[in-house]
Structures are given as C-alpha cells and as structure tokens.
Amino acid sequence: MPQRKLIPPGHGDGLCLSRGQHLRLIDPEGGQSGDLFAVSLDGRQRLSNGRTFDFGGTVYLSAGNQLWSDQSEPLLTIVADEVGRHDFLYAPCNDDMYRKQYGLTNHRNCFSSLTEALRTLGVAPLPLPTAFNFFMNVDIDANGKLHIRAPKSRAGASMVLRAELDLAIALSACPASTCNGGGATKPLAYEVF
Amino acid sequence: MPQRKLIPPGHGDGLCLSRGQHLRLIDPEGGQSGDLFAVSLDGRQRLSNGRTFDFGGTVYLSAGNQLWSDQSEPLLTIVADEVGRHDFLYAPCNDDMYRKQYGLTNHRNCFSSLTEALRTLGVAPLPLPTAFNFFMNVDIDANGKLHIRAPKSRAGASMVLRAELDLAIALSACPASTCNGGGATKPLAYEVF
C-alpha cells in the first residue's frame, strides 16, 4: 500500500520519481486544483506546454496523453484519470498576479510553492514556464475567451501519471479561490508507487 | 517612411525596440506565418504565454491585447491587426519535431532561427518557451483538439505592436509547410517606426 502524503492548502512539496514509477494525484475533499512541474533529474529537460500541445494535438489532456519536455521527450504519461479535465494554459498563480488582478499582497501562490519545492530538490527553479494545472477546469469558448470553472474532481478522485524519465517533481495545492470553486482552499495528496 | 526589412523563407532576424517604438509585421505574399519572441533588454523578463492568457483572459490575441512577460509586465501591445488570428499555443517548430513527426532531418526550424537571432543580440536564448506565432491559424474544437489551418493573412497584410519596455526581439519566417497552407514557405517582412 503506497504511503499517502498530504499537501496542506496553499502549500507545495517536491519529490523524485524514477523512470517507471507512478504518481497518483488525489483530491481528498473534492473541488481542489493543483500545479505540477517536472524537470528531468539531469536538469536538461523541463516541462513544456507548447511541445505537449504540438505532440498531443490537444489542449485538454487525459488518460493516454503525455506531458512533453522542451527537448521533445515525454516526461510523464497519464495512465488513469477519474477527473477528465485539467488546464495547461494558465501560468502558476503568483505574487504579481494577486497584486495586479486582486490587490492582494503576500498571498500564498503556486509559483512560490513550486520554486521552493524545486530548490529543495536541488533543481534550478527559474525560469519557470507554465505548469500542468491538474484538476483545474478552464473552458475555452468559440472566441477563445477563457472561463475558469470549479474543478470537476469529487472527494477522493485521482489521476495517475507514469514517469518516462528520472524526474524531479514539484507540486502545489493552489490557493486561488477563483480556481477552486470560490470557497476556502483545500489540501491535496499524492502517492508514489 | 520606415525601412522595410525582409526575412527570407525559413530564416530569422533579431532587432531591438525602444519603449514606445512600433514594430509592423508584414506578410508580403500572403498565407505565411512567423514566430516572435521578446526579452526585456536587461534580460530579466521573457515572453510568457501562460501569463498572457491569465492577464488577457483569451487564447486568441488581437488589437488591444498585450503580450506579457514571466514577471507579469506587458512587453508589447497589439495596436493594429489586419489578420485577426494568431497562435500562442504551439512551441516553435524544431529539429526534434521534424524528425519525430515527419522523419525529416536538418530541416530549417523556427527554434534555431529564434535562438540564433537572440544570440546576435547578446541575449541568452535558452530555455526558450512558447513564442507568439503571428499569422498562424489554429482552431480549438469543443473537445480541445487543435487544427492547424492556412493563415488568414492576405498579401500585404500586417499587424503592429508597440514596445512597452526596451526589448530584444527575435523573429522567424516559419518553414513548416503545414502551418503555411501546405505549399512552399514564403518570406515575411517588418518595419520599425
């Protein structure tokens, strides 16, 4: 039985995955989204939304799709997905965004959670491109306008990704209420197996 | 009358813009797309599709929209646009992509054109995130699938961007026939004023 680890609301965590290992991302309470960033352990390949869109031909990733690096190698394969809707368009929420869009200062944010997590793994965090926003629910209308909806994840829902390389992974439980149904932000959890 | 400079098919060019200067991107023959990457002259801010989507709330950018940096500052404002459809999802075409998707080697590619152009300006080119693919026409269907169409730009069509900071700019005329209507790739041109 894999050990489950909790990510407190608005916080992050870092972990390493060996090639072939699986990472289960879990929404214990439901309606909570998070960010995932991946770097190859040798530091040479970083997650790329642009190459993922190019190789996958879709902006909505689910089981069967892969997350690609900026060197055109698959980093992770989504092997199971109980939620079915994730975002890979939005940059991680960050200090500037909270200040400029909401007038908030010193708000917890995914950018800081991810960069801190990468530092704990000895990985250079910057520049940090767009992370994979798992469970984040964004609709694109016919005019290209983006609409952030409540996550579709119900309590206990999860997705599983398989590492295709030895990876450093940063995770965060997003503190933006707009991305998480409007209420208080909740924890996330993960298992490695 | 601003000097017009040609970018040969499949090639690139680098230039600097002072804050307040304008860059006109021109499709002389029609049906040709290109890539634009921008870095602040002090090297601290790089173009970010994720922050542009976040601050603009749209994936389809046109007149009135801004291109944002990874430090949440506007780098460029689109002040005029005769074409009306551009892409900011796809990574620049690159050697790996031509090899893996088409079995082609030593194909000219936007990634190399952009990184070479940045080097001529003394700007660190890597890691290079997603560039702004002007005149590139990508439809997103209701399931999130991406469909590359012929550019909507007609011969002589242009768009104008205003620099909001002192910038280093890399441009490329895309050599991917799939992105340019399927035929031979064509030149692009630009003017600074």
Interface residues (C-beta under 8 A of the other chain):
Chain A: R46 S48 N49 G50 R51 F53 D54 F55 G57 T58 V59 Y60 D70 Q71 S72 L89 Y90 A91 P92 N94 D96 M97 K100 Q101 P127 L128 P129 T130 I140 N143 G144 K145 L146
Chain B: R46 S48 N49 G50 R51 F53 D54 F55 G57 T58 V59 Y60 D70 Q71 S72 L89 Y90 A91 P92 N94 D96 M97 K100 Q101 P127 L128 P129 T130 I140 N143 G144 K145 L146
